[in-house]
Amino acid sequence: MTIVERLIATHRMLEREIRRELRSVLPDRFRLAQLKKHKLAVKDRLHLYMPAPAAQLALVPGSR
């Protein structure tokens, strides 16, 4: 698995965790903030390896 594939997989996993936390009866706002911060860091790192349009397509939910 390449670094780009690992970053995309991590981004998708974080997106799933954010959605799951938001669906809970009492979402943990601190955990949500941490997940979102980590997701943004992964996205920023992904943009170092891929041009912007390709990175955007890779992060679209359900595109894979």
Biopython code that builds the backbone (N, CA, C, O; Angstrom):
import numpy as np
from Bio.PDB.StructureBuilder import StructureBuilder

atoms = [
    (1, "MET", "N", (0.855, -1.174, 0.000)),
    (1, "MET", "CA", (0.000, 0.000, 0.000)),
    (1, "MET", "C", (0.904, 1.242, 0.000)),
    (1, "MET", "O", (1.834, 1.344, 0.800)),
    (2, "THR", "N", (0.622, 2.157, -0.887)),
    (2, "THR", "CA", (1.426, 3.375, -0.987)),
    (2, "THR", "C", (1.026, 4.370, 0.107)),
    (2, "THR", "O", (-0.004, 4.213, 0.764)),
    (3, "ILE", "N", (1.844, 5.374, 0.282)),
    (3, "ILE", "CA", (1.554, 6.415, 1.276)),
    (3, "ILE", "C", (0.241, 7.116, 0.950)),
    (3, "ILE", "O", (-0.532, 7.447, 1.849)),
    (4, "VAL", "N", (-0.007, 7.342, -0.334)),
    (4, "VAL", "CA", (-1.254, 8.006, -0.744)),
    (4, "VAL", "C", (-2.453, 7.133, -0.387)),
    (4, "VAL", "O", (-3.456, 7.635, 0.121)),
    (5, "GLU", "N", (-2.358, 5.846, -0.646)),
    (5, "GLU", "CA", (-3.460, 4.939, -0.312)),
    (5, "GLU", "C", (-3.694, 4.892, 1.196)),
    (5, "GLU", "O", (-4.838, 4.849, 1.648)),
    (6, "ARG", "N", (-2.616, 4.899, 1.970)),
    (6, "ARG", "CA", (-2.761, 4.895, 3.435)),
    (6, "ARG", "C", (-3.396, 6.186, 3.930)),
    (6, "ARG", "O", (-4.229, 6.168, 4.836)),
    (7, "LEU", "N", (-3.001, 7.307, 3.333)),
    (7, "LEU", "CA", (-3.598, 8.581, 3.728)),
    (7, "LEU", "C", (-5.080, 8.637, 3.388)),
    (7, "LEU", "O", (-5.887, 9.113, 4.186)),
    (8, "ILE", "N", (-5.435, 8.154, 2.212)),
    (8, "ILE", "CA", (-6.848, 8.127, 1.818)),
    (8, "ILE", "C", (-7.650, 7.230, 2.752)),
    (8, "ILE", "O", (-8.747, 7.594, 3.174)),
    (9, "ALA", "N", (-7.104, 6.058, 3.076)),
    (9, "ALA", "CA", (-7.789, 5.138, 3.988)),
    (9, "ALA", "C", (-7.952, 5.765, 5.375)),
    (9, "ALA", "O", (-9.002, 5.623, 6.002)),
    (10, "THR", "N", (-6.933, 6.447, 5.844)),
    (10, "THR", "CA", (-7.001, 7.108, 7.148)),
    (10, "THR", "C", (-8.046, 8.223, 7.134)),
    (10, "THR", "O", (-8.815, 8.373, 8.083)),
    (11, "HIS", "N", (-8.069, 8.992, 6.067)),
    (11, "HIS", "CA", (-9.051, 10.081, 5.934)),
    (11, "HIS", "C", (-10.472, 9.516, 5.978)),
    (11, "HIS", "O", (-11.341, 10.066, 6.655)),
    (12, "ARG", "N", (-10.702, 8.432, 5.266)),
    (12, "ARG", "CA", (-12.042, 7.824, 5.244)),
    (12, "ARG", "C", (-12.419, 7.255, 6.603)),
    (12, "ARG", "O", (-13.571, 7.362, 7.024)),
    (13, "MET", "N", (-11.448, 6.644, 7.297)),
    (13, "MET", "CA", (-11.712, 6.106, 8.620)),
    (13, "MET", "C", (-12.075, 7.235, 9.584)),
    (13, "MET", "O", (-13.000, 7.098, 10.385)),
    (14, "LEU", "N", (-11.355, 8.337, 9.505)),
    (14, "LEU", "CA", (-11.654, 9.478, 10.367)),
    (14, "LEU", "C", (-13.033, 10.046, 10.059)),
    (14, "LEU", "O", (-13.766, 10.427, 10.971)),
    (15, "GLU", "N", (-13.387, 10.103, 8.787)),
    (15, "GLU", "CA", (-14.728, 10.582, 8.399)),
    (15, "GLU", "C", (-15.810, 9.685, 9.001)),
    (15, "GLU", "O", (-16.820, 10.180, 9.501)),
    (16, "ARG", "N", (-15.600, 8.367, 8.953)),
    (16, "ARG", "CA", (-16.568, 7.436, 9.555)),
    (16, "ARG", "C", (-16.676, 7.642, 11.062)),
    (16, "ARG", "O", (-17.776, 7.619, 11.615)),
    (17, "GLU", "N", (-15.554, 7.842, 11.721)),
    (17, "GLU", "CA", (-15.555, 8.068, 13.169)),
    (17, "GLU", "C", (-16.276, 9.374, 13.527)),
    (17, "GLU", "O", (-17.011, 9.431, 14.513)),
    (18, "ILE", "N", (-16.066, 10.396, 12.738)),
    (18, "ILE", "CA", (-16.753, 11.676, 12.972)),
    (18, "ILE", "C", (-18.258, 11.484, 12.834)),
    (18, "ILE", "O", (-19.026, 11.946, 13.678)),
    (19, "ARG", "N", (-18.678, 10.808, 11.778)),
    (19, "ARG", "CA", (-20.119, 10.566, 11.591)),
    (19, "ARG", "C", (-20.700, 9.753, 12.736)),
    (19, "ARG", "O", (-21.801, 10.033, 13.210)),
    (20, "ARG", "N", (-19.953, 8.738, 13.180)),
    (20, "ARG", "CA", (-20.444, 7.888, 14.275)),
    (20, "ARG", "C", (-20.578, 8.707, 15.557)),
    (20, "ARG", "O", (-21.560, 8.569, 16.286)),
    (21, "GLU", "N", (-19.607, 9.545, 15.826)),
    (21, "GLU", "CA", (-19.657, 10.381, 17.030)),
    (21, "GLU", "C", (-20.830, 11.357, 16.950)),
    (21, "GLU", "O", (-21.503, 11.594, 17.954)),
    (22, "LEU", "N", (-21.080, 11.921, 15.781)),
    (22, "LEU", "CA", (-22.189, 12.864, 15.624)),
    (22, "LEU", "C", (-23.543, 12.192, 15.809)),
    (22, "LEU", "O", (-24.505, 12.834, 16.230)),
    (23, "ARG", "N", (-23.622, 10.894, 15.493)),
    (23, "ARG", "CA", (-24.890, 10.165, 15.646)),
    (23, "ARG", "C", (-25.163, 9.746, 17.083)),
    (23, "ARG", "O", (-26.287, 9.364, 17.406)),
    (24, "SER", "N", (-24.166, 9.809, 17.946)),
    (24, "SER", "CA", (-24.380, 9.373, 19.327)),
    (24, "SER", "C", (-25.331, 10.335, 20.037)),
    (24, "SER", "O", (-25.496, 11.486, 19.636)),
    (25, "VAL", "N", (-25.936, 9.839, 21.081)),
    (25, "VAL", "CA", (-26.919, 10.618, 21.830)),
    (25, "VAL", "C", (-26.279, 11.878, 22.411)),
    (25, "VAL", "O", (-26.870, 12.956, 22.371)),
    (26, "LEU", "N", (-25.083, 11.737, 22.945)),
    (26, "LEU", "CA", (-24.378, 12.867, 23.531)),
    (26, "LEU", "C", (-22.964, 12.904, 22.942)),
    (26, "LEU", "O", (-22.033, 12.354, 23.530)),
    (27, "PRO", "N", (-22.802, 13.552, 21.784)),
    (27, "PRO", "CA", (-21.491, 13.577, 21.127)),
    (27, "PRO", "C", (-20.424, 14.235, 22.006)),
    (27, "PRO", "O", (-20.675, 15.242, 22.668)),
    (28, "ASP", "N", (-19.254, 13.651, 21.994)),
    (28, "ASP", "CA", (-18.119, 14.187, 22.727)),
    (28, "ASP", "C", (-17.472, 15.270, 21.865)),
    (28, "ASP", "O", (-16.796, 14.963, 20.883)),
    (29, "ARG", "N", (-17.677, 16.525, 22.229)),
    (29, "ARG", "CA", (-17.197, 17.654, 21.424)),
    (29, "ARG", "C", (-15.673, 17.697, 21.350)),
    (29, "ARG", "O", (-15.109, 18.081, 20.325)),
    (30, "PHE", "N", (-15.004, 17.302, 22.440)),
    (30, "PHE", "CA", (-13.547, 17.285, 22.421)),
    (30, "PHE", "C", (-13.046, 16.231, 21.436)),
    (30, "PHE", "O", (-12.139, 16.499, 20.648)),
    (31, "ARG", "N", (-13.633, 15.035, 21.478)),
    (31, "ARG", "CA", (-13.233, 13.970, 20.546)),
    (31, "ARG", "C", (-13.502, 14.397, 19.107)),
    (31, "ARG", "O", (-12.683, 14.160, 18.219)),
    (32, "LEU", "N", (-14.654, 15.030, 18.879)),
    (32, "LEU", "CA", (-14.971, 15.510, 17.536)),
    (32, "LEU", "C", (-13.929, 16.513, 17.045)),
    (32, "LEU", "O", (-13.489, 16.447, 15.897)),
    (33, "ALA", "N", (-13.546, 17.421, 17.900)),
    (33, "ALA", "CA", (-12.548, 18.416, 17.521)),
    (33, "ALA", "C", (-11.219, 17.743, 17.184)),
    (33, "ALA", "O", (-10.563, 18.116, 16.211)),
    (34, "GLN", "N", (-10.821, 16.756, 17.983)),
    (34, "GLN", "CA", (-9.572, 16.037, 17.735)),
    (34, "GLN", "C", (-9.631, 15.270, 16.418)),
    (34, "GLN", "O", (-8.676, 15.292, 15.641)),
    (35, "LEU", "N", (-10.752, 14.591, 16.166)),
    (35, "LEU", "CA", (-10.913, 13.835, 14.923)),
    (35, "LEU", "C", (-10.851, 14.758, 13.712)),
    (35, "LEU", "O", (-10.197, 14.446, 12.717)),
    (36, "LYS", "N", (-11.535, 15.893, 13.803)),
    (36, "LYS", "CA", (-11.545, 16.834, 12.682)),
    (36, "LYS", "C", (-10.160, 17.425, 12.444)),
    (36, "LYS", "O", (-9.748, 17.618, 11.301)),
    (37, "LYS", "N", (-9.452, 17.707, 13.522)),
    (37, "LYS", "CA", (-8.103, 18.253, 13.403)),
    (37, "LYS", "C", (-7.172, 17.228, 12.730)),
    (37, "LYS", "O", (-6.374, 17.574, 11.859)),
    (38, "HIS", "N", (-7.291, 15.979, 13.147)),
    (38, "HIS", "CA", (-6.479, 14.920, 12.557)),
    (38, "HIS", "C", (-6.847, 14.718, 11.086)),
    (38, "HIS", "O", (-5.967, 14.538, 10.244)),
    (39, "LYS", "N", (-8.135, 14.748, 10.778)),
    (39, "LYS", "CA", (-8.593, 14.589, 9.392)),
    (39, "LYS", "C", (-8.026, 15.701, 8.506)),
    (39, "LYS", "O", (-7.593, 15.437, 7.384)),
    (40, "LEU", "N", (-8.027, 16.923, 8.995)),
    (40, "LEU", "CA", (-7.483, 18.039, 8.229)),
    (40, "LEU", "C", (-5.973, 17.879, 8.024)),
    (40, "LEU", "O", (-5.452, 18.194, 6.954)),
    (41, "ALA", "N", (-5.278, 17.392, 9.045)),
    (41, "ALA", "CA", (-3.833, 17.171, 8.915)),
    (41, "ALA", "C", (-3.543, 16.107, 7.862)),
    (41, "ALA", "O", (-2.593, 16.238, 7.090)),
    (42, "VAL", "N", (-4.361, 15.054, 7.830)),
    (42, "VAL", "CA", (-4.198, 14.002, 6.824)),
    (42, "VAL", "C", (-4.463, 14.574, 5.434)),
    (42, "VAL", "O", (-3.736, 14.278, 4.486)),
    (43, "LYS", "N", (-5.494, 15.383, 5.319)),
    (43, "LYS", "CA", (-5.819, 15.990, 4.027)),
    (43, "LYS", "C", (-4.686, 16.897, 3.556)),
    (43, "LYS", "O", (-4.316, 16.876, 2.382)),
    (44, "ASP", "N", (-4.141, 17.687, 4.465)),
    (44, "ASP", "CA", (-3.017, 18.562, 4.110)),
    (44, "ASP", "C", (-1.820, 17.748, 3.644)),
    (44, "ASP", "O", (-1.163, 18.099, 2.664)),
    (45, "ARG", "N", (-1.544, 16.661, 4.352)),
    (45, "ARG", "CA", (-0.422, 15.806, 3.963)),
    (45, "ARG", "C", (-0.668, 15.150, 2.610)),
    (45, "ARG", "O", (0.253, 15.016, 1.805)),
    (46, "LEU", "N", (-1.897, 14.747, 2.364)),
    (46, "LEU", "CA", (-2.246, 14.132, 1.086)),
    (46, "LEU", "C", (-2.000, 15.106, -0.060)),
    (46, "LEU", "O", (-1.553, 14.702, -1.134)),
    (47, "HIS", "N", (-2.287, 16.371, 0.160)),
    (47, "HIS", "CA", (-2.073, 17.381, -0.880)),
    (47, "HIS", "C", (-0.592, 17.575, -1.213)),
    (47, "HIS", "O", (-0.262, 18.098, -2.277)),
    (48, "LEU", "N", (0.283, 17.166, -0.331)),
    (48, "LEU", "CA", (1.715, 17.218, -0.628)),
    (48, "LEU", "C", (2.101, 16.179, -1.676)),
    (48, "LEU", "O", (3.040, 16.377, -2.446)),
    (49, "TYR", "N", (1.363, 15.068, -1.693)),
    (49, "TYR", "CA", (1.671, 13.959, -2.588)),
    (49, "TYR", "C", (0.857, 13.954, -3.876)),
    (49, "TYR", "O", (1.255, 13.337, -4.864)),
    (50, "MET", "N", (-0.271, 14.635, -3.865)),
    (50, "MET", "CA", (-1.163, 14.607, -5.025)),
    (50, "MET", "C", (-1.543, 16.030, -5.416)),
    (50, "MET", "O", (-1.676, 16.893, -4.548)),
    (51, "PRO", "N", (-1.720, 16.284, -6.706)),
    (51, "PRO", "CA", (-2.245, 17.594, -7.121)),
    (51, "PRO", "C", (-3.657, 17.789, -6.557)),
    (51, "PRO", "O", (-4.366, 16.813, -6.313)),
    (52, "ALA", "N", (-4.053, 19.004, -6.356)),
    (52, "ALA", "CA", (-5.338, 19.316, -5.720)),
    (52, "ALA", "C", (-6.553, 18.624, -6.347)),
    (52, "ALA", "O", (-7.337, 18.029, -5.607)),
    (53, "PRO", "N", (-6.756, 18.671, -7.689)),
    (53, "PRO", "CA", (-7.953, 18.028, -8.237)),
    (53, "PRO", "C", (-7.977, 16.516, -7.985)),
    (53, "PRO", "O", (-9.033, 15.961, -7.679)),
    (54, "ALA", "N", (-6.845, 15.854, -8.106)),
    (54, "ALA", "CA", (-6.798, 14.407, -7.871)),
    (54, "ALA", "C", (-7.059, 14.091, -6.404)),
    (54, "ALA", "O", (-7.737, 13.114, -6.087)),
    (55, "ALA", "N", (-6.530, 14.904, -5.520)),
    (55, "ALA", "CA", (-6.746, 14.682, -4.093)),
    (55, "ALA", "C", (-8.213, 14.861, -3.735)),
    (55, "ALA", "O", (-8.756, 14.091, -2.943)),
    (56, "GLN", "N", (-8.854, 15.862, -4.304)),
    (56, "GLN", "CA", (-10.271, 16.086, -4.034)),
    (56, "GLN", "C", (-11.117, 14.897, -4.476)),
    (56, "GLN", "O", (-12.031, 14.473, -3.769)),
    (57, "LEU", "N", (-10.800, 14.364, -5.660)),
    (57, "LEU", "CA", (-11.553, 13.204, -6.146)),
    (57, "LEU", "C", (-11.336, 11.981, -5.255)),
    (57, "LEU", "O", (-12.261, 11.206, -5.016)),
    (58, "ALA", "N", (-10.124, 11.820, -4.776)),
    (58, "ALA", "CA", (-9.815, 10.661, -3.936)),
    (58, "ALA", "C", (-10.555, 10.713, -2.613)),
    (58, "ALA", "O", (-10.817, 9.667, -2.018)),
    (59, "LEU", "N", (-10.898, 11.894, -2.141)),
    (59, "LEU", "CA", (-11.532, 12.042, -0.823)),
    (59, "LEU", "C", (-13.049, 12.084, -0.890)),
    (59, "LEU", "O", (-13.708, 12.139, 0.148)),
    (60, "VAL", "N", (-13.610, 12.059, -2.079)),
    (60, "VAL", "CA", (-15.069, 12.074, -2.219)),
    (60, "VAL", "C", (-15.616, 10.747, -1.693)),
    (60, "VAL", "O", (-15.210, 9.686, -2.167)),
    (61, "PRO", "N", (-16.536, 10.790, -0.715)),
    (61, "PRO", "CA", (-17.106, 9.559, -0.193)),
    (61, "PRO", "C", (-17.780, 8.732, -1.293)),
    (61, "PRO", "O", (-18.519, 9.259, -2.124)),
    (62, "GLY", "N", (-17.512, 7.451, -1.275)),
    (62, "GLY", "CA", (-18.119, 6.553, -2.250)),
    (62, "GLY", "C", (-17.460, 6.548, -3.604)),
    (62, "GLY", "O", (-17.976, 5.918, -4.527)),
    (63, "SER", "N", (-16.323, 7.233, -3.764)),
    (63, "SER", "CA", (-15.683, 7.267, -5.056)),
    (63, "SER", "C", (-14.819, 6.036, -5.298)),
    (63, "SER", "O", (-14.281, 5.843, -6.389)),
    (64, "ARG", "N", (-14.695, 5.213, -4.274)),
    (64, "ARG", "CA", (-13.881, 4.020, -4.408)),
    (64, "ARG", "C", (-14.634, 2.785, -4.056)),
    (64, "ARG", "O", (-14.081, 1.687, -4.119)),
]
sb = StructureBuilder()
sb.init_structure("model")
sb.init_model(0)
sb.init_chain("A")
sb.init_seg("    ")
for serial, (resi, resn, name, xyz) in enumerate(atoms, 1):
    if name == "N":
        sb.init_residue(resn, " ", resi, " ")
    sb.init_atom(name, np.array(xyz, "f"), 0.0, 1.0, " ", f" {name:<3s}", serial, name[0])
structure = sb.get_structure()
